[in-house]
Amino acid sequence: MANPDQKTILIDNAYKEIKNICINLQKDTNASNLEVEDLLKLIINEWEEKQGQKTGFGFR
C-alpha cells in the first residue's frame, strides 16, 4: 500500500478533529444530530462565501 500524501493526512486529521468537536458539542449542549448538521452547513456556507470573496468568483 502506498504512503498517503500530506494532503490526505491533513484531511483525515481535520475530519477526526471536527468529529470530536461535534461529539463534545452534543455532550455539552444535548444538541441533536440535525442541529449539529445544520451548524456544519452554516459553517460551510460561510467558508465558501469567504473563499468566493477572495477569488472574486462564485465557483471552485
C-alpha positions in Angstrom: 0.0 0.0 0.0 1.4 3.4 -0.9 2.0 6.0 1.7 -0.8 8.6 1.9 0.3 12.1 0.8 0.3 15.1 3.2 -3.0 16.4 1.9 -4.7 13.1 2.7 -3.2 13.1 6.2 -4.3 16.7 6.8 -7.9 15.9 5.6 -8.1 12.8 7.8 -6.8 14.7 10.9 -9.3 17.6 10.2 -12.1 15.1 9.9 -11.2 13.5 13.2 -10.9 16.8 15.0 -14.3 18.1 13.6 -16.0 14.8 14.6 -14.6 15.2 18.1 -15.8 18.8 18.3 -19.3 17.7 17.2 -19.4 14.9 19.7 -18.3 17.2 22.5 -20.9 19.8 21.4 -23.6 17.2 21.6 -22.5 16.1 25.1 -22.2 19.6 26.4 -25.5 21.0 24.9 -27.6 18.0 24.2 -27.8 19.1 20.6 -29.5 16.7 18.2 -27.8 15.3 15.1 -29.9 17.6 13.0 -28.8 20.7 14.9 -25.1 19.7 14.6 -25.7 19.1 10.9 -27.3 22.5 10.4 -24.4 24.2 12.2 -21.9 22.4 10.0 -23.9 23.5 6.9 -23.8 27.1 8.1 -20.1 27.0 8.7 -19.5 25.5 5.2 -21.7 28.2 3.6 -19.8 31.0 5.4 -16.5 29.5 4.4 -17.5 29.2 0.8 -18.7 32.8 0.8 -15.3 34.0 2.2 -13.5 31.9 -0.4 -15.6 33.4 -3.2 -14.8 36.9 -1.9 -11.1 36.2 -2.0 -11.1 34.9 -5.6 -13.9 37.1 -6.9 -15.6 34.0 -8.4 -18.6 32.1 -7.1 -17.2 28.7 -8.1 -14.3 26.5 -7.3 
